[in-house]
């Protein structure tokens, strides 16, 4: 299993950046492969332990993933494990 972490400096208020990154339903706007994402079960937002499903496409290839939120510390950090 591999792990990736990305650190990027963005000239914007931390709260705004966190809100954008933690809005998984809008992920299709940012990703060329993600078609849509939706929270699973009774998850209503980006809380540790919440899960979401992502549907992806690259040419004819289609797949989906289940991810779990592992860090939700507004406005400092947000992360998930696929």
C-alpha positions as CSV (number, residue, x, y, z in Angstrom):
1,X,0.0,0.0,0.0
2,X,1.4,3.4,-0.9
3,X,0.7,6.7,0.8
4,X,0.8,10.1,-0.7
5,X,0.8,13.5,0.9
6,X,0.8,16.8,-0.8
7,X,1.7,20.2,0.7
8,X,0.7,23.2,-1.3
9,X,0.8,26.9,-0.4
10,X,-2.3,28.8,-1.4
11,X,-2.8,32.5,-1.0
12,X,-6.3,32.4,0.5
13,X,-8.0,32.3,3.9
14,X,-7.5,28.9,5.5
15,X,-11.2,28.5,6.2
16,X,-12.1,29.0,2.5
17,X,-9.5,26.4,1.4
18,X,-10.6,23.9,4.0
19,X,-14.3,24.3,3.0
20,X,-13.4,23.8,-0.7
21,X,-11.2,20.7,-0.1
22,X,-13.6,19.1,2.3
23,X,-16.6,19.4,0.0
24,X,-16.3,15.9,-1.5
25,X,-19.5,16.3,-3.5
26,X,-17.7,19.0,-5.5
27,X,-14.6,16.9,-6.2
28,X,-15.7,16.3,-9.8
29,X,-15.0,20.0,-10.4
30,X,-11.3,19.6,-9.5
31,X,-10.5,16.2,-10.8
32,X,-10.3,15.1,-14.5
33,X,-11.3,11.5,-13.6
34,X,-13.9,11.9,-10.8
35,X,-17.5,11.9,-12.2
36,X,-19.2,12.3,-8.8
37,X,-18.9,11.6,-5.1
38,X,-21.5,11.0,-2.4
39,X,-21.5,10.5,1.3
40,X,-22.4,6.9,2.5
41,X,-24.7,5.8,5.3
42,X,-25.6,8.6,7.7
43,X,-22.4,10.6,7.0
44,X,-23.5,14.2,6.6
45,X,-20.2,15.8,6.1
46,X,-16.5,15.7,6.5
47,X,-16.1,14.1,10.0
48,X,-13.4,11.5,11.0
49,X,-14.8,8.1,10.2
50,X,-17.3,9.3,7.6
51,X,-17.2,7.4,4.3
52,X,-17.9,8.5,0.8
53,X,-18.0,6.8,-2.6
54,X,-16.4,8.2,-5.7
55,X,-17.2,7.3,-9.3
56,X,-14.4,7.8,-11.8
57,X,-13.9,7.5,-15.5
58,X,-10.8,7.6,-17.8
59,X,-11.7,7.0,-21.4
60,X,-13.7,3.7,-21.5
61,X,-12.4,2.6,-18.0
62,X,-14.8,3.2,-15.2
63,X,-14.4,2.4,-11.5
64,X,-15.6,3.4,-8.0
65,X,-13.8,3.8,-4.7
66,X,-14.8,3.9,-1.0
67,X,-12.9,6.4,1.1
68,X,-12.9,7.1,4.8
69,X,-12.1,10.5,6.3
70,X,-9.0,10.1,8.6
71,X,-8.3,13.8,9.4
72,X,-10.9,16.6,9.8
73,X,-9.3,19.4,11.8
74,X,-10.8,22.7,10.4
75,X,-9.2,24.8,9.1
76,X,-5.8,23.1,9.4
77,X,-6.0,19.7,7.9
78,X,-8.3,17.4,5.9
79,X,-7.5,13.9,4.6
80,X,-9.0,10.6,3.6
81,X,-7.9,7.0,2.9
82,X,-9.0,5.2,-0.2
